[in-house]
Amino acid sequence: MENALDDLTPTEMARQRVEMQIVIDGIASKLGSTPGDVLRRPHFSREASLLNGAWPIAEKLSANKVYEHFGGRRTLKNAHSLEQTLKELREANTKGSMFGIALYLAASIAHHHKDLSPSLTRAYAIMTVGAAAGDIAVTSGKSNFLRQWGKWRGAAPLYAALLLHMRHTREIYMPRLGDAEIDRMVLAPHSIRQILSWATWLTNWATTTIAPNSKDPYIPPAEAIHIHFPGLAEVPPLRELNDMQLFAARQWNQPAEAEFEPKSVYLGWRKQKG
């Protein structure tokens, strides 16, 4: 069996021996003795004996209960730093929110605007105009957006439901709230039930509805986060697109897609609005 507590490379083991020798040499220097004398001192020998006796027990407990089932100590050694973990969490939150908005927009178009194709690319076009207006941030480039959608789409229904629950204005854009207010809004039992109910409905819709210009649903069932929610899946408050979103959605058809310029579309809407 692989040693789960001391899964070190030969280089690492050699370095540990050198470090231990440095410690022993330091102790010997302080005592005016030699390293050999230090190792033979009764107190040192007694502690070493206790450690040697305890080591197999600690090794067995660790191997059986902590490390062994997760790849041994190598898993811990190769784990990301706290900084890297926080960075990945921030990325997950940013990307999850972005694709939650995209899924929400597609579902809203499908339910309220039957004359428009509820494609992800149209949702992306709407979001880019929202970004030009300064409302949200969205990744640059349609191809890049669709590629990232393939990675994060499984979590989109949950983020969409979360954003819907937190929405204070007419938009599904993340409100600027403090951590305490977010905790209060999201962690209350009735809030959790509502979020999970909407997320379940959105998951069902996205995994059973064929996306436009595709043979597959928006989210392949195998990639979806399936929520075991005991209550009924409720239809979330899918609102009609607002004026700017609807203008952007229709502009996606004309002119040609390659000529769609979000800033120009936004200014065109402003001009039309007067």
ChimeraX commands (.cxc) that place a marker at each C-alpha (Angstrom):
marker #1 position 0.00,0.00,0.00 radius 0.5
marker #1 position 1.18,3.45,-0.81 radius 0.5
marker #1 position 2.34,5.32,2.27 radius 0.5
marker #1 position -0.43,7.87,2.66 radius 0.5
marker #1 position 1.27,10.02,5.29 radius 0.5
marker #1 position 4.71,10.25,3.79 radius 0.5
marker #1 position 4.18,10.20,0.07 radius 0.5
marker #1 position 7.31,12.17,-0.73 radius 0.5
marker #1 position 9.58,12.17,-3.72 radius 0.5
marker #1 position 13.24,11.15,-3.20 radius 0.5
marker #1 position 14.25,14.80,-3.55 radius 0.5
marker #1 position 11.80,15.86,-0.86 radius 0.5
marker #1 position 12.96,13.08,1.47 radius 0.5
marker #1 position 16.59,14.10,0.98 radius 0.5
marker #1 position 15.69,17.70,1.75 radius 0.5
marker #1 position 13.92,16.64,4.95 radius 0.5
marker #1 position 16.99,14.69,6.08 radius 0.5
marker #1 position 19.17,17.74,5.47 radius 0.5
marker #1 position 16.77,19.97,7.41 radius 0.5
marker #1 position 16.66,17.52,10.32 radius 0.5
marker #1 position 20.45,17.35,10.39 radius 0.5
marker #1 position 20.61,21.14,10.51 radius 0.5
marker #1 position 18.28,21.12,13.53 radius 0.5
marker #1 position 20.35,18.49,15.34 radius 0.5
marker #1 position 23.57,20.34,14.56 radius 0.5
marker #1 position 22.02,23.52,15.95 radius 0.5
marker #1 position 21.01,21.77,19.18 radius 0.5
marker #1 position 24.49,20.28,19.54 radius 0.5
marker #1 position 26.08,23.70,19.03 radius 0.5
marker #1 position 23.89,25.26,21.72 radius 0.5
marker #1 position 24.78,22.46,24.16 radius 0.5
marker #1 position 28.46,22.48,23.27 radius 0.5
marker #1 position 28.14,18.85,22.28 radius 0.5
marker #1 position 28.20,16.72,19.15 radius 0.5
marker #1 position 25.24,15.56,17.04 radius 0.5
marker #1 position 25.94,11.97,18.08 radius 0.5
marker #1 position 25.80,12.92,21.76 radius 0.5
marker #1 position 22.52,14.71,21.20 radius 0.5
marker #1 position 20.99,11.62,19.62 radius 0.5
marker #1 position 22.16,9.51,22.59 radius 0.5
marker #1 position 20.78,11.85,25.28 radius 0.5
marker #1 position 18.13,10.00,27.38 radius 0.5
marker #1 position 15.43,12.63,26.92 radius 0.5
marker #1 position 15.90,12.74,23.17 radius 0.5
marker #1 position 15.94,8.95,22.93 radius 0.5
marker #1 position 12.79,8.67,25.05 radius 0.5
marker #1 position 10.90,11.18,22.89 radius 0.5
marker #1 position 12.14,9.46,19.75 radius 0.5
marker #1 position 10.86,6.14,21.09 radius 0.5
marker #1 position 7.43,7.62,21.81 radius 0.5
marker #1 position 7.27,9.14,18.36 radius 0.5
marker #1 position 8.28,5.87,16.75 radius 0.5
marker #1 position 5.52,4.08,18.67 radius 0.5
marker #1 position 2.88,6.66,17.79 radius 0.5
marker #1 position 3.82,6.91,14.13 radius 0.5
marker #1 position 2.25,3.60,12.92 radius 0.5
marker #1 position -1.00,4.45,14.74 radius 0.5
marker #1 position -1.14,7.93,13.22 radius 0.5
marker #1 position -0.25,6.50,9.82 radius 0.5
marker #1 position -3.02,3.91,9.99 radius 0.5
marker #1 position -5.65,6.41,11.11 radius 0.5
marker #1 position -4.66,8.87,8.44 radius 0.5
marker #1 position -4.51,6.25,5.72 radius 0.5
marker #1 position -7.91,4.78,6.60 radius 0.5
marker #1 position -9.87,7.90,7.50 radius 0.5
marker #1 position -8.30,10.90,5.83 radius 0.5
marker #1 position -5.92,10.48,2.94 radius 0.5
marker #1 position -6.25,7.05,1.42 radius 0.5
marker #1 position -9.68,7.48,-0.13 radius 0.5
marker #1 position -8.64,10.74,-1.79 radius 0.5
marker #1 position -5.36,9.76,-3.38 radius 0.5
marker #1 position -3.01,9.76,-0.42 radius 0.5
marker #1 position -1.00,12.65,0.91 radius 0.5
marker #1 position -0.15,13.60,-2.67 radius 0.5
marker #1 position -3.66,15.05,-2.90 radius 0.5
marker #1 position -2.94,17.43,-0.04 radius 0.5
marker #1 position 0.50,18.29,-1.36 radius 0.5
marker #1 position -0.89,19.09,-4.80 radius 0.5
marker #1 position -3.86,21.08,-3.52 radius 0.5
marker #1 position -4.18,24.67,-4.67 radius 0.5
marker #1 position -3.20,27.47,-2.36 radius 0.5
marker #1 position -5.90,29.50,-0.59 radius 0.5
marker #1 position -5.21,32.35,-3.01 radius 0.5
marker #1 position -5.73,30.07,-6.02 radius 0.5
marker #1 position -8.87,28.56,-4.48 radius 0.5
marker #1 position -10.37,32.00,-3.88 radius 0.5
marker #1 position -9.47,32.99,-7.43 radius 0.5
marker #1 position -11.32,29.95,-8.78 radius 0.5
marker #1 position -14.33,30.70,-6.59 radius 0.5
marker #1 position -14.46,34.27,-7.92 radius 0.5
marker #1 position -14.26,32.95,-11.48 radius 0.5
marker #1 position -17.04,30.45,-10.80 radius 0.5
marker #1 position -19.23,33.20,-9.37 radius 0.5
marker #1 position -18.55,35.54,-12.30 radius 0.5
marker #1 position -19.03,32.93,-15.01 radius 0.5
marker #1 position -21.96,31.27,-13.25 radius 0.5
marker #1 position -23.75,34.61,-12.98 radius 0.5
marker #1 position -23.07,35.49,-16.61 radius 0.5
marker #1 position -24.42,32.21,-17.94 radius 0.5
marker #1 position -27.31,32.28,-15.48 radius 0.5
marker #1 position -28.36,35.57,-17.10 radius 0.5
marker #1 position -27.95,34.05,-20.58 radius 0.5
marker #1 position -30.19,31.10,-19.70 radius 0.5
marker #1 position -32.78,33.37,-18.14 radius 0.5
marker #1 position -32.89,35.57,-21.25 radius 0.5
marker #1 position -33.27,32.53,-23.53 radius 0.5
marker #1 position -36.13,31.21,-21.40 radius 0.5
marker #1 position -37.81,34.63,-21.31 radius 0.5
marker #1 position -37.61,34.97,-25.10 radius 0.5
marker #1 position -39.03,31.46,-25.52 radius 0.5
marker #1 position -42.01,32.24,-23.27 radius 0.5
marker #1 position -42.84,35.82,-24.22 radius 0.5
marker #1 position -41.45,36.61,-27.65 radius 0.5
marker #1 position -42.50,33.82,-29.99 radius 0.5
marker #1 position -41.38,35.77,-33.06 radius 0.5
marker #1 position -37.76,35.62,-31.91 radius 0.5
marker #1 position -35.48,32.62,-31.82 radius 0.5
marker #1 position -34.44,32.01,-28.17 radius 0.5
marker #1 position -30.86,31.21,-29.06 radius 0.5
marker #1 position -27.87,31.65,-26.79 radius 0.5
marker #1 position -26.29,33.90,-29.38 radius 0.5
marker #1 position -29.29,36.23,-29.20 radius 0.5
marker #1 position -29.06,36.20,-25.42 radius 0.5
marker #1 position -25.38,37.03,-25.77 radius 0.5
marker #1 position -26.20,39.92,-28.12 radius 0.5
marker #1 position -28.63,41.34,-25.56 radius 0.5
marker #1 position -25.98,41.06,-22.86 radius 0.5
marker #1 position -23.34,42.82,-24.95 radius 0.5
marker #1 position -25.69,45.79,-25.38 radius 0.5
marker #1 position -26.29,45.71,-21.64 radius 0.5
marker #1 position -22.52,45.81,-21.20 radius 0.5
marker #1 position -22.30,48.78,-23.59 radius 0.5
marker #1 position -24.86,50.52,-21.37 radius 0.5
marker #1 position -22.69,49.80,-18.33 radius 0.5
marker #1 position -25.18,47.47,-16.69 radius 0.5
marker #1 position -23.23,44.21,-16.69 radius 0.5
marker #1 position -19.93,42.64,-17.67 radius 0.5
marker #1 position -19.82,39.96,-20.34 radius 0.5
marker #1 position -16.98,38.00,-21.88 radius 0.5
marker #1 position -15.64,39.33,-25.16 radius 0.5
marker #1 position -16.40,37.50,-28.40 radius 0.5
marker #1 position -19.31,35.23,-29.30 radius 0.5
marker #1 position -17.07,32.21,-29.94 radius 0.5
marker #1 position -15.39,32.69,-26.58 radius 0.5
marker #1 position -18.80,33.02,-24.92 radius 0.5
marker #1 position -20.10,29.80,-26.46 radius 0.5
marker #1 position -16.91,27.93,-25.59 radius 0.5
marker #1 position -17.17,29.00,-21.96 radius 0.5
marker #1 position -20.88,28.17,-21.94 radius 0.5
marker #1 position -19.88,24.59,-22.65 radius 0.5
marker #1 position -17.85,24.59,-19.44 radius 0.5
marker #1 position -20.23,26.41,-17.08 radius 0.5
marker #1 position -23.71,25.63,-18.41 radius 0.5
marker #1 position -24.39,22.91,-15.84 radius 0.5
marker #1 position -24.55,25.53,-13.08 radius 0.5
marker #1 position -26.51,28.13,-15.10 radius 0.5
marker #1 position -30.01,27.22,-13.76 radius 0.5
marker #1 position -28.89,27.56,-10.15 radius 0.5
marker #1 position -27.24,30.93,-10.76 radius 0.5
marker #1 position -30.24,32.13,-12.76 radius 0.5
marker #1 position -32.56,31.25,-9.87 radius 0.5
marker #1 position -30.22,32.92,-7.39 radius 0.5
marker #1 position -30.08,36.11,-9.44 radius 0.5
marker #1 position -33.84,36.12,-9.90 radius 0.5
marker #1 position -34.31,35.90,-6.17 radius 0.5
marker #1 position -31.87,38.73,-5.51 radius 0.5
marker #1 position -33.24,41.04,-8.18 radius 0.5
marker #1 position -34.46,44.39,-6.84 radius 0.5
marker #1 position -35.07,46.21,-10.13 radius 0.5
marker #1 position -36.59,45.41,-13.50 radius 0.5
marker #1 position -33.34,43.75,-14.61 radius 0.5
marker #1 position -31.94,40.33,-13.82 radius 0.5
marker #1 position -28.57,41.95,-13.25 radius 0.5
marker #1 position -26.81,41.32,-9.97 radius 0.5
marker #1 position -27.76,44.10,-7.54 radius 0.5
marker #1 position -24.96,45.86,-5.71 radius 0.5
marker #1 position -25.45,44.43,-2.26 radius 0.5
marker #1 position -23.20,43.97,0.73 radius 0.5
marker #1 position -22.24,40.51,2.01 radius 0.5
marker #1 position -24.54,40.80,5.04 radius 0.5
marker #1 position -27.56,41.65,2.90 radius 0.5
marker #1 position -26.80,38.87,0.46 radius 0.5
marker #1 position -26.55,36.38,3.33 radius 0.5
marker #1 position -29.84,37.61,4.78 radius 0.5
marker #1 position -31.62,37.34,1.43 radius 0.5
marker #1 position -30.23,34.00,0.33 radius 0.5
marker #1 position -29.75,31.92,3.47 radius 0.5
marker #1 position -33.23,32.25,4.97 radius 0.5
marker #1 position -35.10,28.90,4.72 radius 0.5
marker #1 position -37.91,30.32,2.57 radius 0.5
marker #1 position -35.31,31.86,0.26 radius 0.5
marker #1 position -33.48,28.58,-0.19 radius 0.5
marker #1 position -36.75,26.78,-1.00 radius 0.5
marker #1 position -37.67,29.42,-3.57 radius 0.5
marker #1 position -34.24,29.38,-5.23 radius 0.5
marker #1 position -34.15,25.59,-5.44 radius 0.5
marker #1 position -37.71,25.46,-6.78 radius 0.5
marker #1 position -36.91,27.88,-9.60 radius 0.5
marker #1 position -33.55,26.21,-10.27 radius 0.5
marker #1 position -35.29,22.85,-10.61 radius 0.5
marker #1 position -37.75,24.24,-13.15 radius 0.5
marker #1 position -34.97,25.94,-15.14 radius 0.5
marker #1 position -32.93,22.73,-15.11 radius 0.5
marker #1 position -35.89,20.74,-16.39 radius 0.5
marker #1 position -36.56,23.31,-19.12 radius 0.5
marker #1 position -32.91,23.58,-20.22 radius 0.5
marker #1 position -32.34,19.82,-20.32 radius 0.5
marker #1 position -35.52,19.02,-22.29 radius 0.5
marker #1 position -35.74,21.99,-24.67 radius 0.5
marker #1 position -33.80,21.74,-27.91 radius 0.5
marker #1 position -31.73,24.86,-28.48 radius 0.5
marker #1 position -32.27,26.69,-31.80 radius 0.5
marker #1 position -30.01,25.57,-34.65 radius 0.5
marker #1 position -29.03,22.49,-32.65 radius 0.5
marker #1 position -30.00,18.87,-32.17 radius 0.5
marker #1 position -29.25,19.04,-28.45 radius 0.5
marker #1 position -30.91,20.72,-25.47 radius 0.5
marker #1 position -29.43,23.87,-23.97 radius 0.5
marker #1 position -27.83,21.74,-21.26 radius 0.5
marker #1 position -27.13,18.03,-21.78 radius 0.5
marker #1 position -28.81,16.16,-18.89 radius 0.5
marker #1 position -25.51,14.50,-17.94 radius 0.5
marker #1 position -23.92,17.93,-17.37 radius 0.5
marker #1 position -26.73,19.50,-15.36 radius 0.5
marker #1 position -26.59,19.90,-11.61 radius 0.5
marker #1 position -29.60,17.83,-10.60 radius 0.5
marker #1 position -31.17,19.21,-7.45 radius 0.5
marker #1 position -32.99,16.78,-5.19 radius 0.5
marker #1 position -35.72,19.19,-4.19 radius 0.5
marker #1 position -38.71,17.68,-2.34 radius 0.5
marker #1 position -41.09,20.49,-3.29 radius 0.5
marker #1 position -42.72,21.38,-6.59 radius 0.5
marker #1 position -40.69,23.02,-9.32 radius 0.5
marker #1 position -42.22,26.47,-9.79 radius 0.5
marker #1 position -42.05,28.52,-12.95 radius 0.5
marker #1 position -39.71,31.43,-12.18 radius 0.5
marker #1 position -40.84,35.01,-12.85 radius 0.5
marker #1 position -39.79,35.12,-16.49 radius 0.5
marker #1 position -40.49,38.70,-17.51 radius 0.5
marker #1 position -40.77,40.10,-20.99 radius 0.5
marker #1 position -37.64,41.75,-22.30 radius 0.5
marker #1 position -37.44,45.44,-21.48 radius 0.5
marker #1 position -37.31,48.02,-24.25 radius 0.5
marker #1 position -33.54,48.04,-24.64 radius 0.5
marker #1 position -33.27,44.25,-24.54 radius 0.5
marker #1 position -36.04,43.83,-27.09 radius 0.5
marker #1 position -34.43,46.42,-29.38 radius 0.5
marker #1 position -31.12,44.55,-29.14 radius 0.5
marker #1 position -32.80,41.18,-29.72 radius 0.5
marker #1 position -34.43,42.41,-32.92 radius 0.5
marker #1 position -31.26,44.11,-34.14 radius 0.5
marker #1 position -29.53,40.73,-33.95 radius 0.5
marker #1 position -31.56,39.77,-37.02 radius 0.5
marker #1 position -30.81,42.91,-38.95 radius 0.5
marker #1 position -28.27,43.83,-40.09 radius 0.5
marker #1 position -26.20,40.68,-40.52 radius 0.5
marker #1 position -24.72,39.26,-37.35 radius 0.5
marker #1 position -21.20,40.29,-38.37 radius 0.5
marker #1 position -22.34,43.93,-38.41 radius 0.5
marker #1 position -23.86,43.86,-34.95 radius 0.5
marker #1 position -21.98,46.43,-32.88 radius 0.5
marker #1 position -23.24,46.62,-29.27 radius 0.5
marker #1 position -22.32,50.26,-28.66 radius 0.5
marker #1 position -24.01,51.37,-31.88 radius 0.5
marker #1 position -27.09,49.33,-31.02 radius 0.5
marker #1 position -27.23,50.90,-27.58 radius 0.5
marker #1 position -26.91,54.41,-29.02 radius 0.5
marker #1 position -29.55,53.53,-31.62 radius 0.5
marker #1 position -31.93,52.55,-28.86 radius 0.5
marker #1 position -31.18,55.75,-26.95 radius 0.5
marker #1 position -31.87,57.78,-30.07 radius 0.5
marker #1 position -35.11,55.94,-30.76 radius 0.5
marker #1 position -36.19,56.41,-27.18 radius 0.5
marker #1 position -35.58,60.12,-27.49 radius 0.5
marker link #1:1,2 radius 0.2
marker link #1:2,3 radius 0.2
marker link #1:3,4 radius 0.2
marker link #1:4,5 radius 0.2
marker link #1:5,6 radius 0.2
marker link #1:6,7 radius 0.2
marker link #1:7,8 radius 0.2
marker link #1:8,9 radius 0.2
marker link #1:9,10 radius 0.2
marker link #1:10,11 radius 0.2
marker link #1:11,12 radius 0.2
marker link #1:12,13 radius 0.2
marker link #1:13,14 radius 0.2
marker link #1:14,15 radius 0.2
marker link #1:15,16 radius 0.2
marker link #1:16,17 radius 0.2
marker link #1:17,18 radius 0.2
marker link #1:18,19 radius 0.2
marker link #1:19,20 radius 0.2
marker link #1:20,21 radius 0.2
marker link #1:21,22 radius 0.2
marker link #1:22,23 radius 0.2
marker link #1:23,24 radius 0.2
marker link #1:24,25 radius 0.2
marker link #1:25,26 radius 0.2
marker link #1:26,27 radius 0.2
marker link #1:27,28 radius 0.2
marker link #1:28,29 radius 0.2
marker link #1:29,30 radius 0.2
marker link #1:30,31 radius 0.2
marker link #1:31,32 radius 0.2
marker link #1:32,33 radius 0.2
marker link #1:33,34 radius 0.2
marker link #1:34,35 radius 0.2
marker link #1:35,36 radius 0.2
marker link #1:36,37 radius 0.2
marker link #1:37,38 radius 0.2
marker link #1:38,39 radius 0.2
marker link #1:39,40 radius 0.2
marker link #1:40,41 radius 0.2
marker link #1:41,42 radius 0.2
marker link #1:42,43 radius 0.2
marker link #1:43,44 radius 0.2
marker link #1:44,45 radius 0.2
marker link #1:45,46 radius 0.2
marker link #1:46,47 radius 0.2
marker link #1:47,48 radius 0.2
marker link #1:48,49 radius 0.2
marker link #1:49,50 radius 0.2
marker link #1:50,51 radius 0.2
marker link #1:51,52 radius 0.2
marker link #1:52,53 radius 0.2
marker link #1:53,54 radius 0.2
marker link #1:54,55 radius 0.2
marker link #1:55,56 radius 0.2
marker link #1:56,57 radius 0.2
marker link #1:57,58 radius 0.2
marker link #1:58,59 radius 0.2
marker link #1:59,60 radius 0.2
marker link #1:60,61 radius 0.2
marker link #1:61,62 radius 0.2
marker link #1:62,63 radius 0.2
marker link #1:63,64 radius 0.2
marker link #1:64,65 radius 0.2
marker link #1:65,66 radius 0.2
marker link #1:66,67 radius 0.2
marker link #1:67,68 radius 0.2
marker link #1:68,69 radius 0.2
marker link #1:69,70 radius 0.2
marker link #1:70,71 radius 0.2
marker link #1:71,72 radius 0.2
marker link #1:72,73 radius 0.2
marker link #1:73,74 radius 0.2
marker link #1:74,75 radius 0.2
marker link #1:75,76 radius 0.2
marker link #1:76,77 radius 0.2
marker link #1:77,78 radius 0.2
marker link #1:78,79 radius 0.2
marker link #1:79,80 radius 0.2
marker link #1:80,81 radius 0.2
marker link #1:81,82 radius 0.2
marker link #1:82,83 radius 0.2
marker link #1:83,84 radius 0.2
marker link #1:84,85 radius 0.2
marker link #1:85,86 radius 0.2
marker link #1:86,87 radius 0.2
marker link #1:87,88 radius 0.2
marker link #1:88,89 radius 0.2
marker link #1:89,90 radius 0.2
marker link #1:90,91 radius 0.2
marker link #1:91,92 radius 0.2
marker link #1:92,93 radius 0.2
marker link #1:93,94 radius 0.2
marker link #1:94,95 radius 0.2
marker link #1:95,96 radius 0.2
marker link #1:96,97 radius 0.2
marker link #1:97,98 radius 0.2
marker link #1:98,99 radius 0.2
marker link #1:99,100 radius 0.2
marker link #1:100,101 radius 0.2
marker link #1:101,102 radius 0.2
marker link #1:102,103 radius 0.2
marker link #1:103,104 radius 0.2
marker link #1:104,105 radius 0.2
marker link #1:105,106 radius 0.2
marker link #1:106,107 radius 0.2
marker link #1:107,108 radius 0.2
marker link #1:108,109 radius 0.2
marker link #1:109,110 radius 0.2
marker link #1:110,111 radius 0.2
marker link #1:111,112 radius 0.2
marker link #1:112,113 radius 0.2
marker link #1:113,114 radius 0.2
marker link #1:114,115 radius 0.2
marker link #1:115,116 radius 0.2
marker link #1:116,117 radius 0.2
marker link #1:117,118 radius 0.2
marker link #1:118,119 radius 0.2
marker link #1:119,120 radius 0.2
marker link #1:120,121 radius 0.2
marker link #1:121,122 radius 0.2
marker link #1:122,123 radius 0.2
marker link #1:123,124 radius 0.2
marker link #1:124,125 radius 0.2
marker link #1:125,126 radius 0.2
marker link #1:126,127 radius 0.2
marker link #1:127,128 radius 0.2
marker link #1:128,129 radius 0.2
marker link #1:129,130 radius 0.2
marker link #1:130,131 radius 0.2
marker link #1:131,132 radius 0.2
marker link #1:132,133 radius 0.2
marker link #1:133,134 radius 0.2
marker link #1:134,135 radius 0.2
marker link #1:135,136 radius 0.2
marker link #1:136,137 radius 0.2
marker link #1:137,138 radius 0.2
marker link #1:138,139 radius 0.2
marker link #1:139,140 radius 0.2
marker link #1:140,141 radius 0.2
marker link #1:141,142 radius 0.2
marker link #1:142,143 radius 0.2
marker link #1:143,144 radius 0.2
marker link #1:144,145 radius 0.2
marker link #1:145,146 radius 0.2
marker link #1:146,147 radius 0.2
marker link #1:147,148 radius 0.2
marker link #1:148,149 radius 0.2
marker link #1:149,150 radius 0.2
marker link #1:150,151 radius 0.2
marker link #1:151,152 radius 0.2
marker link #1:152,153 radius 0.2
marker link #1:153,154 radius 0.2
marker link #1:154,155 radius 0.2
marker link #1:155,156 radius 0.2
marker link #1:156,157 radius 0.2
marker link #1:157,158 radius 0.2
marker link #1:158,159 radius 0.2
marker link #1:159,160 radius 0.2
marker link #1:160,161 radius 0.2
marker link #1:161,162 radius 0.2
marker link #1:162,163 radius 0.2
marker link #1:163,164 radius 0.2
marker link #1:164,165 radius 0.2
marker link #1:165,166 radius 0.2
marker link #1:166,167 radius 0.2
marker link #1:167,168 radius 0.2
marker link #1:168,169 radius 0.2
marker link #1:169,170 radius 0.2
marker link #1:170,171 radius 0.2
marker link #1:171,172 radius 0.2
marker link #1:172,173 radius 0.2
marker link #1:173,174 radius 0.2
marker link #1:174,175 radius 0.2
marker link #1:175,176 radius 0.2
marker link #1:176,177 radius 0.2
marker link #1:177,178 radius 0.2
marker link #1:178,179 radius 0.2
marker link #1:179,180 radius 0.2
marker link #1:180,181 radius 0.2
marker link #1:181,182 radius 0.2
marker link #1:182,183 radius 0.2
marker link #1:183,184 radius 0.2
marker link #1:184,185 radius 0.2
marker link #1:185,186 radius 0.2
marker link #1:186,187 radius 0.2
marker link #1:187,188 radius 0.2
marker link #1:188,189 radius 0.2
marker link #1:189,190 radius 0.2
marker link #1:190,191 radius 0.2
marker link #1:191,192 radius 0.2
marker link #1:192,193 radius 0.2
marker link #1:193,194 radius 0.2
marker link #1:194,195 radius 0.2
marker link #1:195,196 radius 0.2
marker link #1:196,197 radius 0.2
marker link #1:197,198 radius 0.2
marker link #1:198,199 radius 0.2
marker link #1:199,200 radius 0.2
marker link #1:200,201 radius 0.2
marker link #1:201,202 radius 0.2
marker link #1:202,203 radius 0.2
marker link #1:203,204 radius 0.2
marker link #1:204,205 radius 0.2
marker link #1:205,206 radius 0.2
marker link #1:206,207 radius 0.2
marker link #1:207,208 radius 0.2
marker link #1:208,209 radius 0.2
marker link #1:209,210 radius 0.2
marker link #1:210,211 radius 0.2
marker link #1:211,212 radius 0.2
marker link #1:212,213 radius 0.2
marker link #1:213,214 radius 0.2
marker link #1:214,215 radius 0.2
marker link #1:215,216 radius 0.2
marker link #1:216,217 radius 0.2
marker link #1:217,218 radius 0.2
marker link #1:218,219 radius 0.2
marker link #1:219,220 radius 0.2
marker link #1:220,221 radius 0.2
marker link #1:221,222 radius 0.2
marker link #1:222,223 radius 0.2
marker link #1:223,224 radius 0.2
marker link #1:224,225 radius 0.2
marker link #1:225,226 radius 0.2
marker link #1:226,227 radius 0.2
marker link #1:227,228 radius 0.2
marker link #1:228,229 radius 0.2
marker link #1:229,230 radius 0.2
marker link #1:230,231 radius 0.2
marker link #1:231,232 radius 0.2
marker link #1:232,233 radius 0.2
marker link #1:233,234 radius 0.2
marker link #1:234,235 radius 0.2
marker link #1:235,236 radius 0.2
marker link #1:236,237 radius 0.2
marker link #1:237,238 radius 0.2
marker link #1:238,239 radius 0.2
marker link #1:239,240 radius 0.2
marker link #1:240,241 radius 0.2
marker link #1:241,242 radius 0.2
marker link #1:242,243 radius 0.2
marker link #1:243,244 radius 0.2
marker link #1:244,245 radius 0.2
marker link #1:245,246 radius 0.2
marker link #1:246,247 radius 0.2
marker link #1:247,248 radius 0.2
marker link #1:248,249 radius 0.2
marker link #1:249,250 radius 0.2
marker link #1:250,251 radius 0.2
marker link #1:251,252 radius 0.2
marker link #1:252,253 radius 0.2
marker link #1:253,254 radius 0.2
marker link #1:254,255 radius 0.2
marker link #1:255,256 radius 0.2
marker link #1:256,257 radius 0.2
marker link #1:257,258 radius 0.2
marker link #1:258,259 radius 0.2
marker link #1:259,260 radius 0.2
marker link #1:260,261 radius 0.2
marker link #1:261,262 radius 0.2
marker link #1:262,263 radius 0.2
marker link #1:263,264 radius 0.2
marker link #1:264,265 radius 0.2
marker link #1:265,266 radius 0.2
marker link #1:266,267 radius 0.2
marker link #1:267,268 radius 0.2
marker link #1:268,269 radius 0.2
marker link #1:269,270 radius 0.2
marker link #1:270,271 radius 0.2
marker link #1:271,272 radius 0.2
marker link #1:272,273 radius 0.2
marker link #1:273,274 radius 0.2
view
